[in-house]
Amino acid sequence: MGAITAAGLPALLPAAGLMHDPGAAGRFGDYGGRYVPEALMPACAEVEEAFREAWADAGFRRDLDRLLTVYAGRPTPLTPAWNLSAELGVDILLKREDLAHTGSHKINNVLGQALLARRMGRTRVIAETGAGQHGVATATAAALLGLRATVFMGQKDMARQALNVHRMRLLGAEVVEVTSGSRTLKDATSEAMRHWVTCADEAYYCLGSVMGPHPYPWMVREFQRVIGEEARAQCATELPAAIPDYVVACVGGGSNAAGTFAGFAGTAAQLVGVEAAGGAAIAGGKVAVMHGHRSYAIQDEHGQILEAESVAAGLDYPGIGPEHAHLHDLGRARYVTVTDAEVIDAVRRLARSEGILPALESAHAIAWVLRAARDGELPRGATVLITLSGRGDKDTTTLMEIP
Amino acid sequence: MSTVDTVTTAAGVAVGPRLRERRDAGRKLLVPYVTAGISADWTDFLTAYEQAGADAIEIGLPFSEPMIDGPTVQEASERALHRGATVPGILADLRRVRVDVPLVVMTYYHLVARDGHARFCAALAEAGVRGLIVPDLPLEELSELEQAAADAGVDLTLVAAPSGTPSRLREIAARSRGFVYAMTGMVTTGERTELPASAAEFATRLKTHADLPVLLGFGVSTPEHAVAGAHAADGVVVASALMRRVLDGAGPADVGAQVAELRAALDAAQG
């Protein structure tokens, strides 16, 4: 990774301590924590201890870096969106996580956690998945490292992401259909946690986003930090000002956004997280304790968690990772929403203009930039980094059904 | 911790003294469960359980994300929520009921915290509920609710799991109020054909730390399970086996009869 020269950086903000270690209690301001049944407390403590040790161990870092390079294909390129930039009058750079092995950023986190699971002596990993990208990545890492994988997936998502279900099974994973609640990511997560209670002594819970009980929101952000660090170094050579004016990423639980933001939290770049309008935890939600942490989630007037509704299975989630809630409260990052219609339009625009078919999830970030450029919210000539978190092959069936 | 006057002014039967008194008299304790709002006549289950010999009654306030509950209580929660069950509505139902049995609410932390700990606990006490179980609130996050519950005269009962280290189990036993809720095994709630093998050993281990009654729950489904569990512990909590019947259409009289069978088996085993 190229060195970043001090001369190329804008003055660091006072909040340079942002996005660091949340401490033993796993707090990001008022958010985070570890709200799990007593039965899981020892397992969470064990994961935290193992991660702290591993992350401080140069050998572990070396093993992970090597896998990220020779197996996952890192570093991923930073591609200027030449045609779209010319159309919109802003300079767009795409961080190409869609080019990582398995087709999304999820592999970064999963390789880290699978190595950790093996280091902890576990022979089996369990995971939840929405769009199936985390499930595919988990199945992939499990195959590579000789672990058994069980993936929990909502019935609704299994139908609309059938390709990924098939991929997971080809890779040797067991896929368990979840039929409770809204039959999407929220319910798959609850079911994976319930299952973990019954097998915590032998199985490692490989959580897919920056959510859940401490240490997961922190650990997953650290494993995804590679996106932001690479992008920052790449921007330093690509952009005259070294740092983009805007850094934009889609947010469900928020792992690709957290990893991207971690590279820029200490710079002057404006951080923008884009949620699905039908699952807008920050724009439409309130504080909630769910899935092991305190953050925001959409809920009814009596506190019952609402079902999200998004064309993108990976963002079809009523909550958001706790560190995003903290960044929102601080005003360090801004969280906006786009509609399904804007997302579909964004997929088509990027495909036609750049020859890149983005995942429906990633297209949320594109959609906001399209709107903000049109509305003049992005000044002409602004530089915009967008994390393209995944590729759209998995969504072709969904897209074919939309006129 | 302050022994405040509100303890004596709260309505309802206090959990700790009643259970301890009965345990000390040589009785094995039986705590049946009902999901609040499962039917229009759901409070009739309380009366039926009382008549069947319940020593306390656990009332589930349904939450949309029941993290430690298996399929039966999940389904019961979904049905109650679908019927329009809300915390204020359930507490209003309870204010109209008079039973001479301690009532213990089980719910998830989100529903406790959203209105503030003190308000939630005061609302419970006002409705005659004198016990509370919050299974997703571990020791590390407990202190605020612990104080609020004590101030309102509500016993905050903690759940102990077989995975707990000796020091955690000691702390749970010391800080729990009313009774100590012992998980039979590393399982979610739900009917089972056999009690987890760990149940008796765990209850025995936990009892060395606890002066309070220790009640085994999670998967206690039949009179045989109840007798086996209560042999090692001071009693049992029975939930999913009853709620399965309710979901299948059984009313308060039928499910009350099932509780009476559990009671009879426990009493017979005591000889």
Interface residues (C-beta under 8 A of the other chain):
Chain A: A25 G33 R34 Y35 V36 P37 E38 A39 L40 M41 P42 A43 S180 G181 K186 S190 M193 R194 V197 T198 C199 A200 D201 K286 V287 A288 V289 M290 H291 G292 H302 G303 Q304 I305
Chain B: F63 S64 E65 P66 M67 I68 D69 G70 P71 Q74 E78 L81 T86 V87 P88 Y108 Y109 H110 L111 A113 R114 P135 D136 L137 P138 L139 E140 E141 L158 V159 A160 A161 P162 S163 G164 T165 R168 I172 M183 M186 V187 T188
